[in-house]
Amino acid sequence: MLLVIGTSLEVSPVNQLPFQAKGRTVFINKEDCSQHYSFDLTLLGNAREVLEKLSDRLT
């Protein structure tokens, strides 16, 4: 699983990682900058808050 957190996806070569991922991909960001990518899941909001809520649900 690849988690992409808090990025504009504009900086190369790191912005190519979602295309190279072999498993599931998750995008967590304040704004949706993922229109040119096919993430399995996009979670919009403050990264810290999203990750805290996710952690609460998983434990």
N, C-alpha and C positions, 0 to 999 in steps of 0.2 A: 504494500500500500504506500502510495506517495501522498504526503500532506503538503500542500502549497499554502503557506500562511503569510498574509500581509505583504503583498507584492503587486506591482503594476503590470508584471509580466512583460516589461519592455527591455530588460537588460539581457543581452546575449552573452554567453551561450546558455546561461542558466534557464532562460525562458524556453529552451528546447527540451528540458527534462520531462514535462508532461507528455510530450510526443514519444519519448523513449521508454516511458514506464510500462512495465509488463503486467502489473496488477491494477487494482482499483486506484482511482485518483480522486482526491478531495481538495477543493479550493475554499479557503476561509479568508475573507477579506471584508473591509468596510463597504467597498463598492464592487460591483460585478464588472471585472475587466477580462472576463474569460470568454468573450464571444467568439474568439478564434480557436478555442480549445474545446475538447469534448470531455469534461470532467464527469465522473460518475455522480458526484455530489458537490453542490455549491452551497455553502453556508455563509450568509451575509451578516455582518455585525462586527463589533469590536472583537479582535482575536482572543484576548484574555477572557472576555465574557463568554464567548462561544465555547472555548475550550473548557472553562469551568463548568458550564452547563452540560457539556458532553461528558465530562468526567463524573459529574453527579449521577447522570443517567446510567453510566457503565458500572458504577460501584454500588 
